[in-house]
């Protein structure tokens, strides 16, 4: 059975380059459907073998092998065909073969390199994926093709990501690469595909850990306070765990799997619930009876949610198939290194001192993301352990323990801009927060500083969370 993989790979390696003629989506879909049929042939062969019918098993294995090889040959001849699907079918076969060899049942978990069983998780997403894609989705997160429907809204969203939103997509990719060691394991162990995590983060925050929306959603995956608390993100004491990339990913995976269980395993509905509220989606869809794209669901949703779902799916699709769209994701050495501070210093000072060594755009964002518990402008005590990308750590240890670069970064950090004298304020010097307000907009309208209002009202950075009806003191503001 192991030799089957070699046969298909050899077939892939010996074929000539693909012609450039265009192939219709219908033709590609028909070819992909044959992969599932061939995989079913493997399953039938296993069943025959377990019944003791070795002759039938050999015939079924041979037919399935020949079909997969033929599919690989045809796929190589058709532009846009994803050969990885053929290999994924082979990968799924090897997983089942591994189960058989160790005496496990088809429902058992596969065996890892240490001989221990590792779980696929209970994700309903995996239950609706064809067997040929399950291992890819579980281990590598590289194939949602049977779940994501390339309909008109998703195609329109693809154009958005590939035009004016391309910089945000590339920023998300870079930010994610440096946090992947913290985030993806939380998806992997629950069986959710990596592409889905990337798609959600691209739309929600662009991979900026400290992102906060006007509505109060926070973190790389934008949890509202109440929902975050439901999934354990209020356990961080003074630190809001919504800003922790690992914890927020754990909560995101738990939330989605809860929605899948409630919504009949429907991905588009689960995403709609993540954005538009679980109660509303459960009610409109009849708990998964009606799909997101049905008129009674789609037309009843706010514009934000109608746009959110295809945007997430399109970003996930681009994560899987960048080469189809003339999209290139850069490769990064994102190896993390832990250092212990020998003297107090802020994230800002570190970013200035390290400069652009190993990253043309500098390291500020990644230092912030990997050390989310520390405010950028506040000096961190000596003896604190921080995590840095390897290239940044190398530059830090070489040029920032002392010397002119460190002195310059401290000088810039301690500089303070001039402050205009306060102008007498009108009225009672207070303001009642309205829906849609942010601390920044209130400060701008009233001639204040954000930090001044925050200090006067006990509002903590970096969230600066306020809510409608809250009364704020405007001490030191200069409304005219």
Secondary structure, DSSP 8 states (H G I E B T S, - for coil): -THHHHHHHHHHHTS---------HHHHHHHHHHHHHHHHHHHHHHHHHHTT-HHHHHHHHHHHHHHHHHHHHHHHHSTT--THHHHHHHHHHHHHHHHHHTT--TTS--B-TTS-B------HHHHHS-HHHHHIIIII----TTTS---HHHHHHHHHHHTTTHHHHHHHHHHHHHHHHHHHHHHHTTT--HHHHHHHHHHHTTT-TT-B-TTS-BTTTTB-HHHHHHTTTT-STTS-GGG-HHHHHHHHHHHHHHHHHHTTT-HHHHHHHHHH-HHHHHHHHTTTTS-TTSHHHHTTS-HHHHHHHHHHHHHHHHHH-GGGGT---------EEEEE-SS-B-HHHHHHHHTTTT-TT-SHHHHHHHTTTS-TTS-B-TT-EEEEEHHHHHHHHHHSSSSHHHHHHHHHHH------------TTSEEE--TT--HHHHHHHTT--HHHHHHHHT--TTT----TT-EEE-TT----
